[in-house]
Amino acid sequence: MKKSFIVIIIAGALTFLALNFHFILMDRSIKFLKKTDLTFNNTFVDARGAKKYKLFINPSLRKAGIRDLFKDSSVTIGK
């Protein structure tokens, strides 16, 4: 009974994190970005290599502030 309660608490905490944060895998680190909506969409995002430009056109990431996150990381997207 005690083990199942601990498993339920851990699963609830992981679900809470997945609903509230975007986990963005950068070239050398992982960045966290607070979500604006409680959804599982775009929870884990791959931003390695040349895929960064696709993140700027994603409405949920744009609303959450992906541009500011990239600006803080010194990542620029040019024409």
N, CA, C and O atoms as CSV, one atom per row, in Angstrom:
chain,resi,resn,atom,element,x,y,z
A,1,MET,N,N,0.822,-1.194,0.000
A,1,MET,CA,C,0.000,0.000,0.000
A,1,MET,C,C,0.867,1.260,0.000
A,1,MET,O,O,0.572,2.232,-0.696
A,2,LYS,N,N,1.936,1.226,0.788
A,2,LYS,CA,C,2.814,2.379,0.878
A,2,LYS,C,C,3.548,2.622,-0.440
A,2,LYS,O,O,3.727,3.770,-0.846
A,3,LYS,N,N,3.974,1.548,-1.111
A,3,LYS,CA,C,4.681,1.679,-2.386
A,3,LYS,C,C,3.763,2.243,-3.466
A,3,LYS,O,O,4.187,3.082,-4.261
A,4,SER,N,N,2.533,1.797,-3.502
A,4,SER,CA,C,1.611,2.291,-4.522
A,4,SER,C,C,1.290,3.772,-4.303
A,4,SER,O,O,1.103,4.515,-5.267
A,5,PHE,N,N,1.226,4.198,-3.046
A,5,PHE,CA,C,0.988,5.604,-2.759
A,5,PHE,C,C,2.160,6.460,-3.233
A,5,PHE,O,O,1.952,7.540,-3.786
A,6,ILE,N,N,3.380,5.991,-3.023
A,6,ILE,CA,C,4.573,6.716,-3.465
A,6,ILE,C,C,4.610,6.798,-4.989
A,6,ILE,O,O,4.961,7.839,-5.544
A,7,VAL,N,N,4.250,5.705,-5.670
A,7,VAL,CA,C,4.220,5.688,-7.135
A,7,VAL,C,C,3.178,6.673,-7.653
A,7,VAL,O,O,3.424,7.364,-8.642
A,8,ILE,N,N,2.027,6.749,-7.005
A,8,ILE,CA,C,0.972,7.680,-7.423
A,8,ILE,C,C,1.435,9.127,-7.241
A,8,ILE,O,O,1.164,9.972,-8.095
A,9,ILE,N,N,2.123,9.419,-6.149
A,9,ILE,CA,C,2.629,10.772,-5.906
A,9,ILE,C,C,3.665,11.161,-6.964
A,9,ILE,O,O,3.633,12.275,-7.487
A,10,ILE,N,N,4.580,10.246,-7.275
A,10,ILE,CA,C,5.610,10.528,-8.283
A,10,ILE,C,C,4.984,10.713,-9.663
A,10,ILE,O,O,5.367,11.623,-10.398
A,11,ALA,N,N,4.028,9.860,-10.019
A,11,ALA,CA,C,3.353,9.988,-11.315
A,11,ALA,C,C,2.589,11.303,-11.401
A,11,ALA,O,O,2.565,11.935,-12.457
A,12,GLY,N,N,1.978,11.714,-10.328
A,12,GLY,CA,C,1.266,12.994,-10.310
A,12,GLY,C,C,2.209,14.172,-10.478
A,12,GLY,O,O,1.887,15.132,-11.179
A,13,ALA,N,N,3.373,14.109,-9.840
A,13,ALA,CA,C,4.355,15.179,-9.970
A,13,ALA,C,C,4.894,15.262,-11.394
A,13,ALA,O,O,5.058,16.363,-11.920
A,14,LEU,N,N,5.173,14.132,-12.026
A,14,LEU,CA,C,5.657,14.122,-13.411
A,14,LEU,C,C,4.600,14.650,-14.372
A,14,LEU,O,O,4.920,15.367,-15.321
A,15,THR,N,N,3.351,14.300,-14.129
A,15,THR,CA,C,2.253,14.799,-14.959
A,15,THR,C,C,2.112,16.314,-14.798
A,15,THR,O,O,1.897,17.030,-15.776
A,16,PHE,N,N,2.231,16.787,-13.581
A,16,PHE,CA,C,2.165,18.225,-13.328
A,16,PHE,C,C,3.273,18.965,-14.076
A,16,PHE,O,O,3.020,20.009,-14.677
A,17,LEU,N,N,4.496,18.436,-14.045
A,17,LEU,CA,C,5.607,19.054,-14.775
A,17,LEU,C,C,5.377,19.027,-16.279
A,17,LEU,O,O,5.668,20.006,-16.967
A,18,ALA,N,N,4.857,17.915,-16.799
A,18,ALA,CA,C,4.610,17.803,-18.237
A,18,ALA,C,C,3.522,18.766,-18.701
A,18,ALA,O,O,3.560,19.246,-19.834
A,19,LEU,N,N,2.563,19.048,-17.839
A,19,LEU,CA,C,1.491,19.970,-18.207
A,19,LEU,C,C,1.912,21.432,-18.105
A,19,LEU,O,O,1.316,22.286,-18.761
A,20,ASN,N,N,2.914,21.735,-17.307
A,20,ASN,CA,C,3.257,23.126,-17.038
A,20,ASN,C,C,4.517,23.639,-17.703
A,20,ASN,O,O,4.743,24.849,-17.711
A,21,PHE,N,N,5.353,22.763,-18.266
A,21,PHE,CA,C,6.622,23.216,-18.826
A,21,PHE,C,C,6.904,22.589,-20.184
A,21,PHE,O,O,6.546,21.440,-20.445
A,22,HIS,N,N,7.564,23.382,-21.058
A,22,HIS,CA,C,8.154,22.877,-22.284
A,22,HIS,C,C,9.586,22.501,-21.944
A,22,HIS,O,O,10.300,23.301,-21.338
A,23,PHE,N,N,10.024,21.308,-22.318
A,23,PHE,CA,C,11.406,20.879,-22.144
A,23,PHE,C,C,12.059,20.939,-23.519
A,23,PHE,O,O,11.731,20.140,-24.396
A,24,ILE,N,N,12.974,21.875,-23.713
A,24,ILE,CA,C,13.556,22.144,-25.020
A,24,ILE,C,C,14.998,21.648,-25.028
A,24,ILE,O,O,15.839,22.140,-24.275
A,25,LEU,N,N,15.271,20.682,-25.878
A,25,LEU,CA,C,16.609,20.118,-26.004
A,25,LEU,C,C,17.410,20.976,-26.971
A,25,LEU,O,O,17.158,20.975,-28.176
A,26,MET,N,N,18.377,21.706,-26.430
A,26,MET,CA,C,19.237,22.567,-27.227
A,26,MET,C,C,20.488,21.776,-27.620
A,26,MET,O,O,20.595,20.590,-27.308
A,27,ASP,N,N,21.423,22.424,-28.295
A,27,ASP,CA,C,22.641,21.756,-28.734
A,27,ASP,C,C,23.484,21.253,-27.561
A,27,ASP,O,O,24.048,20.161,-27.625
A,28,ARG,N,N,23.569,22.039,-26.502
A,28,ARG,CA,C,24.438,21.662,-25.384
A,28,ARG,C,C,23.732,21.593,-24.038
A,28,ARG,O,O,24.375,21.280,-23.036
A,29,SER,N,N,22.453,21.870,-23.977
A,29,SER,CA,C,21.748,21.872,-22.701
A,29,SER,C,C,20.258,21.640,-22.907
A,29,SER,O,O,19.781,21.509,-24.034
A,30,ILE,N,N,19.546,21.594,-21.808
A,30,ILE,CA,C,18.085,21.495,-21.827
A,30,ILE,C,C,17.541,22.765,-21.198
A,30,ILE,O,O,17.960,23.152,-20.107
A,31,LYS,N,N,16.620,23.407,-21.875
A,31,LYS,CA,C,15.992,24.627,-21.377
A,31,LYS,C,C,14.556,24.320,-20.990
A,31,LYS,O,O,13.915,23.447,-21.574
A,32,PHE,N,N,14.059,25.049,-19.995
A,32,PHE,CA,C,12.687,24.911,-19.537
A,32,PHE,C,C,11.947,26.200,-19.829
A,32,PHE,O,O,12.474,27.292,-19.613
A,33,LEU,N,N,10.723,26.071,-20.321
A,33,LEU,CA,C,9.905,27.232,-20.662
A,33,LEU,C,C,8.504,26.993,-20.124
A,33,LEU,O,O,7.901,25.958,-20.406
A,34,LYS,N,N,7.986,27.928,-19.360
A,34,LYS,CA,C,6.657,27.792,-18.763
A,34,LYS,C,C,5.599,27.843,-19.850
A,34,LYS,O,O,5.617,28.731,-20.702
A,35,LYS,N,N,4.667,26.879,-19.817
A,35,LYS,CA,C,3.576,26.836,-20.799
A,35,LYS,C,C,2.503,27.855,-20.452
A,35,LYS,O,O,2.339,28.233,-19.292
A,36,THR,N,N,1.782,28.291,-21.462
A,36,THR,CA,C,0.666,29.203,-21.235
A,36,THR,C,C,-0.644,28.439,-21.072
A,36,THR,O,O,-1.578,28.951,-20.455
A,37,ASP,N,N,-0.732,27.226,-21.614
A,37,ASP,CA,C,-1.920,26.387,-21.506
A,37,ASP,C,C,-1.535,25.045,-20.894
A,37,ASP,O,O,-0.412,24.573,-21.073
A,38,LEU,N,N,-2.462,24.439,-20.177
A,38,LEU,CA,C,-2.210,23.129,-19.582
A,38,LEU,C,C,-2.538,22.028,-20.593
A,38,LEU,O,O,-3.650,21.500,-20.609
A,39,THR,N,N,-1.564,21.691,-21.430
A,39,THR,CA,C,-1.722,20.631,-22.421
A,39,THR,C,C,-0.446,19.804,-22.468
A,39,THR,O,O,0.592,20.199,-21.936
A,40,PHE,N,N,-0.546,18.651,-23.114
A,40,PHE,CA,C,0.636,17.827,-23.326
A,40,PHE,C,C,1.315,18.145,-24.659
A,40,PHE,O,O,2.349,17.554,-24.970
A,41,ASN,N,N,0.766,19.054,-25.444
A,41,ASN,CA,C,1.350,19.413,-26.741
A,41,ASN,C,C,2.683,20.122,-26.552
A,41,ASN,O,O,2.820,21.003,-25.703
A,42,ASN,N,N,3.654,19.726,-27.352
A,42,ASN,CA,C,4.989,20.326,-27.357
A,42,ASN,C,C,5.659,20.299,-25.985
A,42,ASN,O,O,6.339,21.251,-25.602
A,43,THR,N,N,5.468,19.220,-25.257
A,43,THR,CA,C,6.128,19.093,-23.957
A,43,THR,C,C,7.617,18.880,-24.144
A,43,THR,O,O,8.420,19.537,-23.482
A,44,PHE,N,N,8.002,17.977,-25.031
A,44,PHE,CA,C,9.405,17.726,-25.326
A,44,PHE,C,C,9.686,18.201,-26.749
A,44,PHE,O,O,9.103,17.694,-27.707
A,45,VAL,N,N,10.587,19.182,-26.881
A,45,VAL,CA,C,10.864,19.809,-28.167
A,45,VAL,C,C,12.346,19.668,-28.480
A,45,VAL,O,O,13.193,19.934,-27.628
A,46,ASP,N,N,12.659,19.248,-29.703
A,46,ASP,CA,C,14.036,19.102,-30.148
A,46,ASP,C,C,14.442,20.355,-30.915
A,46,ASP,O,O,13.864,20.664,-31.957
A,47,ALA,N,N,15.438,21.078,-30.400
A,47,ALA,CA,C,15.903,22.308,-31.045
A,47,ALA,C,C,17.385,22.209,-31.369
A,47,ALA,O,O,18.114,23.196,-31.274
A,48,ARG,N,N,17.822,21.032,-31.746
A,48,ARG,CA,C,19.233,20.857,-32.098
A,48,ARG,C,C,19.427,21.121,-33.579
A,48,ARG,O,O,18.542,20.845,-34.390
A,49,GLY,N,N,20.577,21.652,-33.926
A,49,GLY,CA,C,20.938,21.854,-35.321
A,49,GLY,C,C,20.108,22.911,-36.011
A,49,GLY,O,O,19.882,23.992,-35.466
A,50,ALA,N,N,19.655,22.599,-37.209
A,50,ALA,CA,C,18.941,23.569,-38.044
A,50,ALA,C,C,17.433,23.567,-37.804
A,50,ALA,O,O,16.700,24.170,-38.589
A,51,LYS,N,N,16.948,22.921,-36.763
A,51,LYS,CA,C,15.509,22.835,-36.511
A,51,LYS,C,C,14.962,24.028,-35.745
A,51,LYS,O,O,13.758,24.096,-35.499
A,52,LYS,N,N,15.805,24.958,-35.367
A,52,LYS,CA,C,15.386,26.073,-34.515
A,52,LYS,C,C,14.383,26.996,-35.196
A,52,LYS,O,O,13.511,27.559,-34.534
A,53,TYR,N,N,14.497,27.154,-36.489
A,53,TYR,CA,C,13.598,28.085,-37.181
A,53,TYR,C,C,12.151,27.606,-37.134
A,53,TYR,O,O,11.234,28.426,-37.179
A,54,LYS,N,N,11.928,26.299,-37.044
A,54,LYS,CA,C,10.564,25.777,-36.981
A,54,LYS,C,C,9.877,26.134,-35.669
A,54,LYS,O,O,8.649,26.196,-35.611
A,55,LEU,N,N,10.646,26.367,-34.628
A,55,LEU,CA,C,10.064,26.693,-33.332
A,55,LEU,C,C,9.465,28.088,-33.308
A,55,LEU,O,O,8.531,28.345,-32.547
A,56,PHE,N,N,9.989,28.998,-34.132
A,56,PHE,CA,C,9.467,30.362,-34.171
A,56,PHE,C,C,8.072,30.433,-34.781
A,56,PHE,O,O,7.332,31.377,-34.504
A,57,ILE,N,N,7.700,29.462,-35.600
A,57,ILE,CA,C,6.371,29.500,-36.218
A,57,ILE,C,C,5.348,28.667,-35.455
A,57,ILE,O,O,4.180,28.630,-35.839
A,58,ASN,N,N,5.763,28.000,-34.384
A,58,ASN,CA,C,4.848,27.214,-33.555
A,58,ASN,C,C,4.092,28.169,-32.622
A,58,ASN,O,O,4.716,28.840,-31.800
A,59,PRO,N,N,2.754,28.242,-32.736
A,59,PRO,CA,C,1.997,29.231,-31.960
A,59,PRO,C,C,2.112,29.066,-30.443
A,59,PRO,O,O,2.212,30.065,-29.730
A,60,SER,N,N,2.099,27.849,-29.939
A,60,SER,CA,C,2.152,27.670,-28.484
A,60,SER,C,C,3.521,28.035,-27.917
A,60,SER,O,O,3.612,28.598,-26.826
A,61,LEU,N,N,4.584,27.718,-28.653
A,61,LEU,CA,C,5.923,28.084,-28.198
A,61,LEU,C,C,6.162,29.579,-28.319
A,61,LEU,O,O,6.833,30.185,-27.483
A,62,ARG,N,N,5.615,30.154,-29.350
A,62,ARG,CA,C,5.760,31.597,-29.553
A,62,ARG,C,C,5.058,32.369,-28.442
A,62,ARG,O,O,5.575,33.364,-27.933
A,63,LYS,N,N,3.873,31.892,-28.077
A,63,LYS,CA,C,3.102,32.527,-27.015
A,63,LYS,C,C,3.800,32.389,-25.661
A,63,LYS,O,O,3.701,33.278,-24.816
A,64,ALA,N,N,4.503,31.277,-25.458
A,64,ALA,CA,C,5.211,31.035,-24.195
A,64,ALA,C,C,6.502,31.831,-24.091
A,64,ALA,O,O,7.017,32.013,-22.988
A,65,GLY,N,N,7.043,32.314,-25.217
A,65,GLY,CA,C,8.227,33.163,-25.182
A,65,GLY,C,C,9.499,32.489,-25.646
A,65,GLY,O,O,10.563,32.705,-25.065
A,66,ILE,N,N,9.403,31.672,-26.690
A,66,ILE,CA,C,10.590,30.976,-27.206
A,66,ILE,C,C,11.615,31.963,-27.753
A,66,ILE,O,O,12.818,31.706,-27.688
A,67,ARG,N,N,11.158,33.075,-28.283
A,67,ARG,CA,C,12.078,34.068,-28.846
A,67,ARG,C,C,12.976,34.654,-27.756
A,67,ARG,O,O,14.176,34.829,-27.969
A,68,ASP,N,N,12.404,34.955,-26.598
A,68,ASP,CA,C,13.199,35.482,-25.491
A,68,ASP,C,C,14.179,34.444,-24.970
A,68,ASP,O,O,15.298,34.783,-24.585
A,69,LEU,N,N,13.768,33.187,-24.954
A,69,LEU,CA,C,14.653,32.119,-24.509
A,69,LEU,C,C,15.850,31.986,-25.440
A,69,LEU,O,O,16.979,31.813,-24.980
A,70,PHE,N,N,15.614,32.066,-26.738
A,70,PHE,CA,C,16.718,31.993,-27.700
A,70,PHE,C,C,17.599,33.239,-27.624
A,70,PHE,O,O,18.812,33.154,-27.815
A,71,LYS,N,N,16.997,34.386,-27.346
A,71,LYS,CA,C,17.769,35.614,-27.234
A,71,LYS,C,C,18.722,35.528,-26.034
A,71,LYS,O,O,19.863,35.986,-26.108
A,72,ASP,N,N,18.244,34.938,-24.929
A,72,ASP,CA,C,19.089,34.759,-23.749
A,72,ASP,C,C,20.202,33.750,-23.991
A,72,ASP,O,O,21.263,33.838,-23.372
A,73,SER,N,N,19.972,32.793,-24.885
A,73,SER,CA,C,20.972,31.773,-25.194
A,73,SER,C,C,21.896,32.180,-26.337
A,73,SER,O,O,22.740,31.390,-26.759
A,74,SER,N,N,21.747,33.389,-26.838
A,74,SER,CA,C,22.558,33.919,-27.942
A,74,SER,C,C,22.363,33.142,-29.232
A,74,SER,O,O,23.305,32.965,-30.004
A,75,VAL,N,N,21.150,32.681,-29.465
A,75,VAL,CA,C,20.819,31.994,-30.712
A,75,VAL,C,C,20.080,32.988,-31.583
A,75,VAL,O,O,19.095,33.587,-31.152
A,76,THR,N,N,20.551,33.165,-32.801
A,76,THR,CA,C,19.893,34.083,-33.734
A,76,THR,C,C,19.463,33.321,-34.976
A,76,THR,O,O,20.153,32.416,-35.447
A,77,ILE,N,N,18.323,33.705,-35.483
A,77,ILE,CA,C,17.795,33.126,-36.715
A,77,ILE,C,C,17.788,34.239,-37.744
A,77,ILE,O,O,17.041,35.208,-37.613
A,78,GLY,N,N,18.606,34.104,-38.752
A,78,GLY,CA,C,18.693,35.123,-39.794
A,78,GLY,C,C,17.954,34.718,-41.045
A,78,GLY,O,O,17.422,33.612,-41.141
A,79,LYS,N,N,17.924,35.637,-42.016
A,79,LYS,CA,C,17.253,35.341,-43.286
A,79,LYS,C,C,18.129,34.474,-44.152
A,79,LYS,O,O,17.739,34.117,-45.263
